[in-house]
Amino acid sequence: MPQYQTWEEFSRAAEKLYLADPMKVRVVLKYRHTDGNLCIKVTDDLVQWHLNYCTLRHGIARGLKT
């Protein structure tokens, strides 16, 4: 399970996973208010790819597109 250090690397890998099979991709956002930690997990139903990214920067959370 790769843990990405930069948002650019994570977003490229997540987009690649999504484009492979959009109907099987799931995204989980977990925010902890106590320490301001945002974790994003992207996975497919086959559970062969888990992409993780965690940050304490609030700018990333504001820049997310739905």
All heavy atoms as TSV, in Angstrom:
chain	resi	resn	atom	element	x	y	z
A	1	MET	N	N	0.846	-1.168	0.000
A	1	MET	CA	C	0.000	0.000	0.000
A	1	MET	C	C	0.895	1.235	0.000
A	1	MET	O	O	1.498	1.556	0.999
A	1	MET	CB	C	-0.906	-0.036	1.230
A	1	MET	CG	C	-1.730	1.154	1.410
A	1	MET	SD	S	-3.038	1.111	2.654
A	1	MET	CE	C	-2.619	-0.122	3.790
A	2	PRO	N	N	1.026	1.915	-1.147
A	2	PRO	CA	C	1.899	3.074	-1.225
A	2	PRO	C	C	1.366	4.265	-0.436
A	2	PRO	O	O	0.182	4.567	-0.479
A	2	PRO	CB	C	1.956	3.400	-2.708
A	2	PRO	CG	C	1.089	2.448	-3.409
A	2	PRO	CD	C	0.444	1.564	-2.416
A	3	GLN	N	N	2.244	4.910	0.272
A	3	GLN	CA	C	1.929	6.145	0.998
A	3	GLN	C	C	2.636	7.272	0.256
A	3	GLN	O	O	3.854	7.324	0.239
A	3	GLN	CB	C	2.428	6.062	2.439
A	3	GLN	CG	C	2.243	7.321	3.242
A	3	GLN	CD	C	0.816	7.506	3.722
A	3	GLN	OE1	O	0.089	6.547	3.870
A	3	GLN	NE2	N	0.427	8.732	3.939
A	4	TYR	N	N	1.891	8.150	-0.393
A	4	TYR	CA	C	2.468	9.214	-1.196
A	4	TYR	C	C	2.786	10.421	-0.333
A	4	TYR	O	O	2.046	10.759	0.576
A	4	TYR	CB	C	1.521	9.596	-2.338
A	4	TYR	CG	C	1.416	8.506	-3.366
A	4	TYR	CD1	C	0.416	7.547	-3.295
A	4	TYR	CD2	C	2.339	8.419	-4.389
A	4	TYR	CE1	C	0.336	6.537	-4.226
A	4	TYR	CE2	C	2.260	7.417	-5.328
A	4	TYR	CZ	C	1.258	6.479	-5.245
A	4	TYR	OH	O	1.180	5.469	-6.166
A	5	GLN	N	N	3.883	11.081	-0.659
A	5	GLN	CA	C	4.329	12.242	0.100
A	5	GLN	C	C	3.864	13.556	-0.527
A	5	GLN	O	O	3.745	14.552	0.169
A	5	GLN	CB	C	5.859	12.249	0.211
A	5	GLN	CG	C	6.407	11.022	0.918
A	5	GLN	CD	C	5.899	10.894	2.342
A	5	GLN	OE1	O	5.803	11.885	3.061
A	5	GLN	NE2	N	5.577	9.688	2.754
A	6	THR	N	N	3.608	13.554	-1.833
A	6	THR	CA	C	3.160	14.783	-2.482
A	6	THR	C	C	1.789	14.582	-3.101
A	6	THR	O	O	1.433	13.478	-3.521
A	6	THR	CB	C	4.142	15.241	-3.590
A	6	THR	OG1	O	4.146	14.266	-4.632
A	6	THR	CG2	C	5.548	15.429	-3.033
A	7	TRP	N	N	1.030	15.659	-3.149
A	7	TRP	CA	C	-0.316	15.614	-3.697
A	7	TRP	C	C	-0.289	15.297	-5.193
A	7	TRP	O	O	-1.150	14.587	-5.703
A	7	TRP	CB	C	-1.017	16.946	-3.440
A	7	TRP	CG	C	-2.353	17.004	-4.075
A	7	TRP	CD1	C	-2.699	17.722	-5.183
A	7	TRP	CD2	C	-3.529	16.299	-3.679
A	7	TRP	NE1	N	-4.027	17.516	-5.477
A	7	TRP	CE2	C	-4.551	16.641	-4.576
A	7	TRP	CE3	C	-3.814	15.409	-2.644
A	7	TRP	CZ2	C	-5.835	16.133	-4.476
A	7	TRP	CZ3	C	-5.098	14.907	-2.540
A	7	TRP	CH2	C	-6.086	15.267	-3.446
A	8	GLU	N	N	0.702	15.805	-5.914
A	8	GLU	CA	C	0.775	15.587	-7.352
A	8	GLU	C	C	0.946	14.106	-7.677
A	8	GLU	O	O	0.276	13.569	-8.559
A	8	GLU	CB	C	1.925	16.402	-7.956
A	8	GLU	CG	C	1.671	17.893	-7.981
A	8	GLU	CD	C	1.903	18.547	-6.620
A	8	GLU	OE1	O	2.627	17.969	-5.782
A	8	GLU	OE2	O	1.335	19.629	-6.394
A	9	GLU	N	N	1.835	13.416	-6.960
A	9	GLU	CA	C	2.045	11.983	-7.177
A	9	GLU	C	C	0.769	11.205	-6.868
A	9	GLU	O	O	0.375	10.303	-7.612
A	9	GLU	CB	C	3.172	11.456	-6.302
A	9	GLU	CG	C	4.547	11.927	-6.683
A	9	GLU	CD	C	5.599	11.434	-5.700
A	9	GLU	OE1	O	5.237	10.807	-4.683
A	9	GLU	OE2	O	6.780	11.667	-5.961
A	10	PHE	N	N	0.143	11.542	-5.743
A	10	PHE	CA	C	-1.071	10.849	-5.328
A	10	PHE	C	C	-2.193	11.052	-6.342
A	10	PHE	O	O	-2.867	10.094	-6.726
A	10	PHE	CB	C	-1.522	11.329	-3.951
A	10	PHE	CG	C	-2.846	10.747	-3.533
A	10	PHE	CD1	C	-2.938	9.451	-3.074
A	10	PHE	CD2	C	-4.000	11.506	-3.610
A	10	PHE	CE1	C	-4.154	8.909	-2.705
A	10	PHE	CE2	C	-5.220	10.979	-3.240
A	10	PHE	CZ	C	-5.288	9.678	-2.780
A	11	SER	N	N	-2.400	12.277	-6.794
A	11	SER	CA	C	-3.508	12.548	-7.717
A	11	SER	C	C	-3.289	11.856	-9.053
A	11	SER	O	O	-4.243	11.365	-9.660
A	11	SER	CB	C	-3.717	14.051	-7.891
A	11	SER	OG	O	-2.587	14.649	-8.472
A	12	ARG	N	N	-2.028	11.796	-9.532
A	12	ARG	CA	C	-1.750	11.083	-10.778
A	12	ARG	C	C	-2.044	9.589	-10.639
A	12	ARG	O	O	-2.654	8.971	-11.516
A	12	ARG	CB	C	-0.297	11.285	-11.205
A	12	ARG	CG	C	-0.141	12.474	-12.130
A	12	ARG	CD	C	1.254	12.563	-12.692
A	12	ARG	NE	N	1.911	13.652	-11.982
A	12	ARG	CZ	C	3.031	13.553	-11.285
A	12	ARG	NH1	N	3.684	12.435	-11.223
A	12	ARG	NH2	N	3.530	14.585	-10.654
A	13	ALA	N	N	-1.616	8.985	-9.528
A	13	ALA	CA	C	-1.854	7.559	-9.306
A	13	ALA	C	C	-3.345	7.268	-9.135
A	13	ALA	O	O	-3.858	6.265	-9.647
A	13	ALA	CB	C	-1.076	7.087	-8.085
A	14	ALA	N	N	-4.065	8.134	-8.433
A	14	ALA	CA	C	-5.505	7.947	-8.240
A	14	ALA	C	C	-6.246	8.082	-9.564
A	14	ALA	O	O	-7.172	7.305	-9.842
A	14	ALA	CB	C	-6.031	8.956	-7.226
A	15	GLU	N	N	-5.849	9.028	-10.394
A	15	GLU	CA	C	-6.489	9.193	-11.695
A	15	GLU	C	C	-6.232	7.977	-12.581
A	15	GLU	O	O	-7.125	7.505	-13.284
A	15	GLU	CB	C	-5.975	10.457	-12.376
A	15	GLU	CG	C	-6.636	10.740	-13.695
A	15	GLU	CD	C	-6.165	12.025	-14.327
A	15	GLU	OE1	O	-5.246	12.668	-13.795
A	15	GLU	OE2	O	-6.726	12.391	-15.378
A	16	LYS	N	N	-5.022	7.448	-12.532
A	16	LYS	CA	C	-4.679	6.259	-13.312
A	16	LYS	C	C	-5.528	5.064	-12.867
A	16	LYS	O	O	-6.032	4.311	-13.697
A	16	LYS	CB	C	-3.195	5.949	-13.141
A	16	LYS	CG	C	-2.684	4.872	-14.025
A	16	LYS	CD	C	-1.186	4.734	-13.851
A	16	LYS	CE	C	-0.622	3.650	-14.729
A	16	LYS	NZ	N	0.816	3.493	-14.541
A	17	LEU	N	N	-5.706	4.911	-11.570
A	17	LEU	CA	C	-6.535	3.828	-11.048
A	17	LEU	C	C	-7.988	4.017	-11.473
A	17	LEU	O	O	-8.662	3.064	-11.866
A	17	LEU	CB	C	-6.432	3.776	-9.524
A	17	LEU	CG	C	-7.194	2.669	-8.832
A	17	LEU	CD1	C	-6.631	1.305	-9.223
A	17	LEU	CD2	C	-7.112	2.833	-7.329
A	18	TYR	N	N	-8.471	5.250	-11.432
A	18	TYR	CA	C	-9.849	5.538	-11.832
A	18	TYR	C	C	-10.076	5.264	-13.315
A	18	TYR	O	O	-11.087	4.697	-13.704
A	18	TYR	CB	C	-10.183	6.995	-11.507
A	18	TYR	CG	C	-11.561	7.401	-11.975
A	18	TYR	CD1	C	-12.687	7.022	-11.269
A	18	TYR	CD2	C	-11.727	8.144	-13.134
A	18	TYR	CE1	C	-13.953	7.385	-11.694
A	18	TYR	CE2	C	-12.983	8.507	-13.579
A	18	TYR	CZ	C	-14.091	8.122	-12.847
A	18	TYR	OH	O	-15.338	8.473	-13.282
A	19	LEU	N	N	-9.131	5.664	-14.143
A	19	LEU	CA	C	-9.294	5.476	-15.580
A	19	LEU	C	C	-9.235	4.002	-15.978
A	19	LEU	O	O	-9.795	3.615	-17.004
A	19	LEU	CB	C	-8.234	6.274	-16.341
A	19	LEU	CG	C	-8.398	7.790	-16.270
A	19	LEU	CD1	C	-7.224	8.471	-16.962
A	19	LEU	CD2	C	-9.710	8.231	-16.860
A	20	ALA	N	N	-8.597	3.163	-15.171
A	20	ALA	CA	C	-8.523	1.737	-15.467
A	20	ALA	C	C	-9.906	1.095	-15.390
A	20	ALA	O	O	-10.261	0.288	-16.246
A	20	ALA	CB	C	-7.562	1.048	-14.510
A	21	ASP	N	N	-10.698	1.443	-14.375
A	21	ASP	CA	C	-12.067	0.914	-14.241
A	21	ASP	C	C	-12.855	1.803	-13.291
A	21	ASP	O	O	-12.866	1.579	-12.080
A	21	ASP	CB	C	-12.037	-0.522	-13.729
A	21	ASP	CG	C	-13.377	-1.210	-13.925
A	21	ASP	OD1	O	-14.347	-0.538	-14.333
A	21	ASP	OD2	O	-13.450	-2.425	-13.681
A	22	PRO	N	N	-13.538	2.819	-13.823
A	22	PRO	CA	C	-14.233	3.803	-12.980
A	22	PRO	C	C	-15.329	3.232	-12.083
A	22	PRO	O	O	-15.608	3.775	-11.022
A	22	PRO	CB	C	-14.835	4.777	-13.985
A	22	PRO	CG	C	-14.129	4.554	-15.262
A	22	PRO	CD	C	-13.633	3.156	-15.232
A	23	MET	N	N	-15.942	2.130	-12.472
A	23	MET	CA	C	-17.045	1.579	-11.694
A	23	MET	C	C	-16.589	0.826	-10.442
A	23	MET	O	O	-17.408	0.475	-9.600
A	23	MET	CB	C	-17.887	0.641	-12.568
A	23	MET	CG	C	-18.569	1.357	-13.725
A	23	MET	SD	S	-19.625	2.716	-13.207
A	23	MET	CE	C	-20.938	1.809	-12.447
A	24	LYS	N	N	-15.300	0.582	-10.311
A	24	LYS	CA	C	-14.811	-0.196	-9.177
A	24	LYS	C	C	-13.988	0.632	-8.187
A	24	LYS	O	O	-13.485	0.094	-7.212
A	24	LYS	CB	C	-13.968	-1.365	-9.675
A	24	LYS	CG	C	-14.789	-2.397	-10.412
A	24	LYS	CD	C	-13.970	-3.595	-10.749
A	24	LYS	CE	C	-14.827	-4.637	-11.429
A	24	LYS	NZ	N	-14.063	-5.822	-11.770
A	25	VAL	N	N	-13.854	1.899	-8.432
A	25	VAL	CA	C	-13.012	2.743	-7.577
A	25	VAL	C	C	-13.829	3.322	-6.430
A	25	VAL	O	O	-14.955	3.767	-6.610
A	25	VAL	CB	C	-12.361	3.869	-8.395
A	25	VAL	CG1	C	-11.626	4.847	-7.511
A	25	VAL	CG2	C	-11.415	3.278	-9.415
A	26	ARG	N	N	-13.253	3.273	-5.228
A	26	ARG	CA	C	-13.876	3.876	-4.047
A	26	ARG	C	C	-12.893	4.861	-3.428
A	26	ARG	O	O	-11.692	4.640	-3.422
A	26	ARG	CB	C	-14.220	2.801	-3.018
A	26	ARG	CG	C	-15.316	1.877	-3.493
A	26	ARG	CD	C	-15.600	0.800	-2.490
A	26	ARG	NE	N	-14.495	-0.156	-2.524
A	26	ARG	CZ	C	-13.968	-0.740	-1.466
A	26	ARG	NH1	N	-14.412	-0.467	-0.269
A	26	ARG	NH2	N	-12.996	-1.611	-1.586
A	27	VAL	N	N	-13.429	5.943	-2.891
A	27	VAL	CA	C	-12.618	6.970	-2.241
A	27	VAL	C	C	-13.138	7.162	-0.823
A	27	VAL	O	O	-14.330	7.315	-0.605
A	27	VAL	CB	C	-12.682	8.304	-3.004
A	27	VAL	CG1	C	-11.869	9.366	-2.295
A	27	VAL	CG2	C	-12.206	8.126	-4.429
A	28	VAL	N	N	-12.230	7.152	0.145
A	28	VAL	CA	C	-12.582	7.370	1.540
A	28	VAL	C	C	-11.793	8.574	2.042
A	28	VAL	O	O	-10.567	8.620	1.925
A	28	VAL	CB	C	-12.260	6.130	2.402
A	28	VAL	CG1	C	-12.567	6.408	3.858
A	28	VAL	CG2	C	-13.012	4.922	1.902
A	29	LEU	N	N	-12.503	9.561	2.575
A	29	LEU	CA	C	-11.879	10.724	3.193
A	29	LEU	C	C	-12.066	10.624	4.696
A	29	LEU	O	O	-13.183	10.400	5.167
A	29	LEU	CB	C	-12.516	12.016	2.697
A	29	LEU	CG	C	-12.428	12.283	1.206
A	29	LEU	CD1	C	-13.321	13.443	0.837
A	29	LEU	CD2	C	-11.007	12.552	0.808
A	30	LYS	N	N	-10.998	10.792	5.437
A	30	LYS	CA	C	-11.077	10.730	6.891
A	30	LYS	C	C	-10.389	11.975	7.454
A	30	LYS	O	O	-9.208	12.197	7.217
A	30	LYS	CB	C	-10.382	9.460	7.386
A	30	LYS	CG	C	-10.465	9.257	8.868
A	30	LYS	CD	C	-9.807	7.940	9.252
A	30	LYS	CE	C	-9.862	7.733	10.739
A	30	LYS	NZ	N	-9.172	6.491	11.109
A	31	TYR	N	N	-11.150	12.771	8.176
A	31	TYR	CA	C	-10.620	13.997	8.762
A	31	TYR	C	C	-10.688	13.916	10.273
A	31	TYR	O	O	-11.741	13.621	10.832
A	31	TYR	CB	C	-11.418	15.215	8.268
A	31	TYR	CG	C	-10.923	16.508	8.846
A	31	TYR	CD1	C	-9.719	17.049	8.452
A	31	TYR	CD2	C	-11.653	17.177	9.807
A	31	TYR	CE1	C	-9.249	18.226	8.982
A	31	TYR	CE2	C	-11.207	18.365	10.345
A	31	TYR	CZ	C	-9.995	18.883	9.934
A	31	TYR	OH	O	-9.540	20.044	10.464
A	32	ARG	N	N	-9.565	14.165	10.902
A	32	ARG	CA	C	-9.528	14.206	12.372
A	32	ARG	C	C	-9.394	15.653	12.804
A	32	ARG	O	O	-8.363	16.292	12.583
A	32	ARG	CB	C	-8.349	13.388	12.888
A	32	ARG	CG	C	-8.567	11.912	12.730
A	32	ARG	CD	C	-7.415	11.150	13.267
A	32	ARG	NE	N	-6.989	11.717	14.541
A	32	ARG	CZ	C	-6.386	11.044	15.486
A	32	ARG	NH1	N	-6.112	9.786	15.305
A	32	ARG	NH2	N	-6.024	11.607	16.613
A	33	HIS	N	N	-10.433	16.169	13.410
A	33	HIS	CA	C	-10.456	17.569	13.804
A	33	HIS	C	C	-9.444	17.867	14.905
A	33	HIS	O	O	-8.882	18.969	14.951
A	33	HIS	CB	C	-11.863	17.963	14.266
A	33	HIS	CG	C	-11.965	19.383	14.684
A	33	HIS	ND1	N	-11.895	20.415	13.778
A	33	HIS	CD2	C	-12.127	19.945	15.897
A	33	HIS	CE1	C	-11.996	21.560	14.439
A	33	HIS	NE2	N	-12.155	21.300	15.715
A	34	THR	N	N	-9.179	16.904	15.786
A	34	THR	CA	C	-8.283	17.157	16.920
A	34	THR	C	C	-6.877	17.533	16.484
A	34	THR	O	O	-6.258	18.395	17.094
A	34	THR	CB	C	-8.207	15.928	17.837
A	34	THR	OG1	O	-7.797	14.798	17.067
A	34	THR	CG2	C	-9.555	15.638	18.461
A	35	ASP	N	N	-6.386	16.899	15.430
A	35	ASP	CA	C	-5.033	17.237	14.976
A	35	ASP	C	C	-5.021	17.816	13.562
A	35	ASP	O	O	-3.962	18.110	13.020
A	35	ASP	CB	C	-4.107	16.032	15.061
A	35	ASP	CG	C	-4.612	14.828	14.301
A	35	ASP	OD1	O	-5.685	14.919	13.688
A	35	ASP	OD2	O	-3.944	13.783	14.335
A	36	GLY	N	N	-6.186	17.991	12.943
A	36	GLY	CA	C	-6.272	18.583	11.612
A	36	GLY	C	C	-5.717	17.689	10.525
A	36	GLY	O	O	-5.230	18.176	9.512
A	37	ASN	N	N	-5.777	16.379	10.701
A	37	ASN	CA	C	-5.203	15.427	9.768
A	37	ASN	C	C	-6.265	14.959	8.774
A	37	ASN	O	O	-7.319	14.491	9.163
A	37	ASN	CB	C	-4.637	14.234	10.545
A	37	ASN	CG	C	-3.794	13.336	9.687
A	37	ASN	OD1	O	-3.478	13.657	8.561
A	37	ASN	ND2	N	-3.436	12.206	10.236
A	38	LEU	N	N	-5.980	15.084	7.474
A	38	LEU	CA	C	-6.864	14.607	6.420
A	38	LEU	C	C	-6.186	13.440	5.732
A	38	LEU	O	O	-5.078	13.581	5.212
A	38	LEU	CB	C	-7.151	15.708	5.403
A	38	LEU	CG	C	-7.942	15.287	4.163
A	38	LEU	CD1	C	-9.373	14.915	4.544
A	38	LEU	CD2	C	-7.920	16.370	3.115
A	39	CYS	N	N	-6.834	12.267	5.721
A	39	CYS	CA	C	-6.317	11.089	5.029
A	39	CYS	C	C	-7.271	10.726	3.911
A	39	CYS	O	O	-8.480	10.686	4.112
A	39	CYS	CB	C	-6.164	9.908	5.982
A	39	CYS	SG	S	-4.808	10.101	7.123
A	40	ILE	N	N	-6.715	10.459	2.752
A	40	ILE	CA	C	-7.495	10.083	1.583
A	40	ILE	C	C	-7.020	8.709	1.147
A	40	ILE	O	O	-5.830	8.483	0.964
A	40	ILE	CB	C	-7.308	11.092	0.439
A	40	ILE	CG1	C	-7.632	12.505	0.920
A	40	ILE	CG2	C	-8.165	10.707	-0.761
A	40	ILE	CD1	C	-7.234	13.573	-0.041
A	41	LYS	N	N	-7.968	7.813	0.982
A	41	LYS	CA	C	-7.655	6.456	0.553
A	41	LYS	C	C	-8.454	6.165	-0.708
A	41	LYS	O	O	-9.662	6.347	-0.745
A	41	LYS	CB	C	-8.020	5.455	1.642
A	41	LYS	CG	C	-7.774	4.020	1.273
A	41	LYS	CD	C	-8.168	3.124	2.433
A	41	LYS	CE	C	-8.057	1.684	2.083
A	41	LYS	NZ	N	-8.492	0.810	3.195
A	42	VAL	N	N	-7.767	5.725	-1.760
A	42	VAL	CA	C	-8.404	5.352	-3.013
A	42	VAL	C	C	-8.106	3.879	-3.245
A	42	VAL	O	O	-6.959	3.452	-3.154
A	42	VAL	CB	C	-7.876	6.192	-4.191
A	42	VAL	CG1	C	-8.535	5.784	-5.491
A	42	VAL	CG2	C	-8.099	7.663	-3.940
A	43	THR	N	N	-9.141	3.106	-3.530
A	43	THR	CA	C	-8.964	1.677	-3.747
A	43	THR	C	C	-9.943	1.194	-4.810
A	43	THR	O	O	-10.901	1.879	-5.135
A	43	THR	CB	C	-9.163	0.883	-2.440
A	43	THR	OG1	O	-8.854	-0.485	-2.671
A	43	THR	CG2	C	-10.562	1.019	-1.914
A	44	ASP	N	N	-9.670	0.009	-5.346
A	44	ASP	CA	C	-10.625	-0.609	-6.261
A	44	ASP	C	C	-11.223	-1.835	-5.589
A	44	ASP	O	O	-10.784	-2.252	-4.525
A	44	ASP	CB	C	-9.975	-0.961	-7.599
A	44	ASP	CG	C	-8.845	-1.952	-7.479
A	44	ASP	OD1	O	-8.534	-2.383	-6.358
A	44	ASP	OD2	O	-8.261	-2.300	-8.515
A	45	ASP	N	N	-12.235	-2.408	-6.184
A	45	ASP	CA	C	-12.914	-3.544	-5.577
A	45	ASP	C	C	-12.046	-4.798	-5.533
A	45	ASP	O	O	-12.306	-5.713	-4.763
A	45	ASP	CB	C	-14.211	-3.857	-6.319
A	45	ASP	CG	C	-15.295	-2.858	-5.995
A	45	ASP	OD1	O	-15.171	-2.178	-4.963
A	45	ASP	OD2	O	-16.255	-2.753	-6.768
A	46	LEU	N	N	-11.034	-4.844	-6.357
A	46	LEU	CA	C	-10.158	-6.012	-6.379
A	46	LEU	C	C	-9.145	-5.981	-5.241
A	46	LEU	O	O	-8.446	-6.947	-5.008
A	46	LEU	CB	C	-9.426	-6.106	-7.716
A	46	LEU	CG	C	-10.334	-6.234	-8.940
A	46	LEU	CD1	C	-9.498	-6.206	-10.205
A	46	LEU	CD2	C	-11.166	-7.493	-8.859
A	47	VAL	N	N	-9.055	-4.885	-4.555
A	47	VAL	CA	C	-8.183	-4.664	-3.405
A	47	VAL	C	C	-6.723	-4.975	-3.742
A	47	VAL	O	O	-5.966	-5.456	-2.932
A	47	VAL	CB	C	-8.657	-5.478	-2.170
A	47	VAL	CG1	C	-7.932	-5.030	-0.924
A	47	VAL	CG2	C	-10.145	-5.329	-1.960
A	48	GLN	N	N	-6.350	-4.710	-4.981
A	48	GLN	CA	C	-4.949	-4.862	-5.314
A	48	GLN	C	C	-4.209	-3.528	-5.253
A	48	GLN	O	O	-3.001	-3.504	-5.199
A	48	GLN	CB	C	-4.767	-5.521	-6.674
A	48	GLN	CG	C	-5.535	-4.860	-7.796
A	48	GLN	CD	C	-5.348	-5.598	-9.081
A	48	GLN	OE1	O	-4.291	-5.502	-9.675
A	48	GLN	NE2	N	-6.343	-6.334	-9.493
A	49	TRP	N	N	-4.957	-2.431	-5.226
A	49	TRP	CA	C	-4.334	-1.112	-5.124
A	49	TRP	C	C	-5.004	-0.314	-4.015
A	49	TRP	O	O	-6.208	-0.127	-4.005
A	49	TRP	CB	C	-4.493	-0.333	-6.432
A	49	TRP	CG	C	-3.705	-0.912	-7.545
A	49	TRP	CD1	C	-4.187	-1.705	-8.551
A	49	TRP	CD2	C	-2.328	-0.763	-7.782
A	49	TRP	NE1	N	-3.177	-2.045	-9.388
A	49	TRP	CE2	C	-2.011	-1.482	-8.950
A	49	TRP	CE3	C	-1.300	-0.095	-7.120
A	49	TRP	CZ2	C	-0.739	-1.552	-9.466
A	49	TRP	CZ3	C	-0.028	-0.159	-7.641
A	49	TRP	CH2	C	0.245	-0.876	-8.791
A	50	HIS	N	N	-4.219	0.145	-3.080
A	50	HIS	CA	C	-4.656	1.103	-2.066
A	50	HIS	C	C	-3.702	2.285	-2.169
A	50	HIS	O	O	-2.498	2.115	-2.023
A	50	HIS	CB	C	-4.546	0.542	-0.642
A	50	HIS	CG	C	-5.492	-0.553	-0.347
A	50	HIS	ND1	N	-6.851	-0.361	-0.310
A	50	HIS	CD2	C	-5.281	-1.847	-0.066
A	50	HIS	CE1	C	-7.430	-1.502	-0.006
A	50	HIS	NE2	N	-6.498	-2.419	0.141
A	51	LEU	N	N	-4.224	3.442	-2.405
A	51	LEU	CA	C	-3.409	4.646	-2.473
A	51	LEU	C	C	-3.749	5.510	-1.279
A	51	LEU	O	O	-4.906	5.833	-1.057
A	51	LEU	CB	C	-3.690	5.415	-3.771
A	51	LEU	CG	C	-3.601	4.606	-5.069
A	51	LEU	CD1	C	-4.025	5.469	-6.241
A	51	LEU	CD2	C	-2.215	4.065	-5.283
A	52	ASN	N	N	-2.759	5.864	-0.491
A	52	ASN	CA	C	-2.978	6.680	0.708
A	52	ASN	C	C	-2.237	7.996	0.595
A	52	ASN	O	O	-1.115	8.058	0.097
A	52	ASN	CB	C	-2.479	5.964	1.962
A	52	ASN	CG	C	-3.421	4.894	2.410
A	52	ASN	OD1	O	-4.595	4.938	2.101
A	52	ASN	ND2	N	-2.906	3.931	3.135
A	53	TYR	N	N	-2.872	9.040	1.128
A	53	TYR	CA	C	-2.239	10.349	1.237
A	53	TYR	C	C	-2.778	11.015	2.492
A	53	TYR	O	O	-3.989	11.081	2.694
A	53	TYR	CB	C	-2.560	11.215	0.013
A	53	TYR	CG	C	-1.946	12.583	0.071
A	53	TYR	CD1	C	-0.594	12.760	-0.182
A	53	TYR	CD2	C	-2.695	13.689	0.392
A	53	TYR	CE1	C	-0.018	14.005	-0.118
A	53	TYR	CE2	C	-2.135	14.942	0.458
A	53	TYR	CZ	C	-0.792	15.095	0.199
A	53	TYR	OH	O	-0.220	16.338	0.272
A	54	CYS	N	N	-1.904	11.468	3.349
A	54	CYS	CA	C	-2.299	12.175	4.570
A	54	CYS	C	C	-1.597	13.520	4.609
A	54	CYS	O	O	-0.443	13.650	4.217
A	54	CYS	CB	C	-1.925	11.369	5.813
A	54	CYS	SG	S	-2.858	9.848	5.980
A	55	THR	N	N	-2.303	14.529	5.089
A	55	THR	CA	C	-1.733	15.863	5.149
A	55	THR	C	C	-2.285	16.633	6.346
A	55	THR	O	O	-3.365	16.341	6.842
A	55	THR	CB	C	-2.026	16.651	3.853
A	55	THR	OG1	O	-1.373	17.908	3.930
A	55	THR	CG2	C	-3.500	16.876	3.651
A	56	LEU	N	N	-1.523	17.595	6.778
A	56	LEU	CA	C	-1.973	18.536	7.801
A	56	LEU	C	C	-2.262	19.905	7.189
A	56	LEU	O	O	-2.657	20.820	7.883
A	56	LEU	CB	C	-0.899	18.678	8.897
A	56	LEU	CG	C	-0.649	17.423	9.716
A	56	LEU	CD1	C	0.532	17.625	10.644
A	56	LEU	CD2	C	-1.880	17.039	10.499
A	57	ARG	N	N	-2.047	20.027	5.873
A	57	ARG	CA	C	-2.266	21.297	5.179
A	57	ARG	C	C	-3.738	21.440	4.818
A	57	ARG	O	O	-4.327	20.573	4.196
A	57	ARG	CB	C	-1.414	21.360	3.915
A	57	ARG	CG	C	0.062	21.408	4.222
A	57	ARG	CD	C	0.938	21.445	3.000
A	57	ARG	NE	N	0.300	21.918	1.799
A	57	ARG	CZ	C	0.651	21.511	0.598
A	57	ARG	NH1	N	1.592	20.622	0.440
A	57	ARG	NH2	N	0.052	21.989	-0.457
A	58	HIS	N	N	-4.330	22.539	5.173
A	58	HIS	CA	C	-5.755	22.768	4.924
A	58	HIS	C	C	-6.027	23.166	3.475
A	58	HIS	O	O	-7.136	23.028	3.007
A	58	HIS	CB	C	-6.304	23.839	5.855
A	58	HIS	CG	C	-6.206	23.442	7.288
A	58	HIS	ND1	N	-6.997	22.471	7.830
A	58	HIS	CD2	C	-5.383	23.850	8.278
A	58	HIS	CE1	C	-6.682	22.308	9.106
A	58	HIS	NE2	N	-5.706	23.141	9.389
A	59	GLY	N	N	-5.013	23.634	2.765
A	59	GLY	CA	C	-5.204	24.032	1.365
A	59	GLY	C	C	-5.559	22.875	0.475
A	59	GLY	O	O	-6.282	23.029	-0.502
A	60	ILE	N	N	-5.072	21.690	0.780
A	60	ILE	CA	C	-5.400	20.504	-0.003
A	60	ILE	C	C	-6.890	20.191	0.123
A	60	ILE	O	O	-7.562	19.888	-0.861
A	60	ILE	CB	C	-4.565	19.294	0.464
A	60	ILE	CG1	C	-3.073	19.522	0.187
A	60	ILE	CG2	C	-5.036	18.010	-0.195
A	60	ILE	CD1	C	-2.706	19.591	-1.266
A	61	ALA	N	N	-7.421	20.287	1.319
A	61	ALA	CA	C	-8.832	19.978	1.545
A	61	ALA	C	C	-9.733	20.962	0.805
A	61	ALA	O	O	-10.772	20.596	0.282
A	61	ALA	CB	C	-9.151	20.000	3.036
A	62	ARG	N	N	-9.328	22.213	0.727
A	62	ARG	CA	C	-10.136	23.213	0.017
A	62	ARG	C	C	-10.085	23.010	-1.486
A	62	ARG	O	O	-10.995	23.402	-2.194
A	62	ARG	CB	C	-9.656	24.612	0.373
A	62	ARG	CG	C	-10.118	25.052	1.718
A	62	ARG	CD	C	-9.789	26.510	1.952
A	62	ARG	NE	N	-9.244	26.585	3.290
A	62	ARG	CZ	C	-8.042	27.026	3.616
A	62	ARG	NH1	N	-7.242	27.474	2.689
A	62	ARG	NH2	N	-7.643	27.034	4.861
A	63	GLY	N	N	-9.007	22.412	-1.988
A	63	GLY	CA	C	-8.832	22.270	-3.422
A	63	GLY	C	C	-9.453	21.014	-4.006
A	63	GLY	O	O	-9.355	20.790	-5.203
A	64	LEU	N	N	-10.092	20.196	-3.198
A	64	LEU	CA	C	-10.689	18.961	-3.701
A	64	LEU	C	C	-11.903	19.268	-4.562
A	64	LEU	O	O	-12.722	20.106	-4.217
A	64	LEU	CB	C	-11.097	18.041	-2.560
A	64	LEU	CG	C	-9.973	17.441	-1.748
A	64	LEU	CD1	C	-10.548	16.627	-0.589
A	64	LEU	CD2	C	-9.084	16.574	-2.611
A	65	LYS	N	N	-12.017	18.566	-5.678
A	65	LYS	CA	C	-13.151	18.737	-6.580
A	65	LYS	C	C	-14.074	17.539	-6.397
A	65	LYS	O	O	-13.629	16.422	-6.231
A	65	LYS	CB	C	-12.684	18.806	-8.024
A	65	LYS	CG	C	-11.788	19.967	-8.309
A	65	LYS	CD	C	-11.322	19.935	-9.731
A	65	LYS	CE	C	-10.318	21.031	-9.996
A	65	LYS	NZ	N	-9.787	20.964	-11.350
A	66	THR	N	N	-15.361	17.774	-6.476
A	66	THR	CA	C	-16.315	16.668	-6.381
A	66	THR	C	C	-16.712	16.190	-7.747
A	66	THR	O	O	-16.597	16.841	-8.712
A	66	THR	CB	C	-17.566	17.089	-5.598
A	66	THR	OG1	O	-18.137	18.207	-6.239
A	66	THR	CG2	C	-17.220	17.398	-4.173
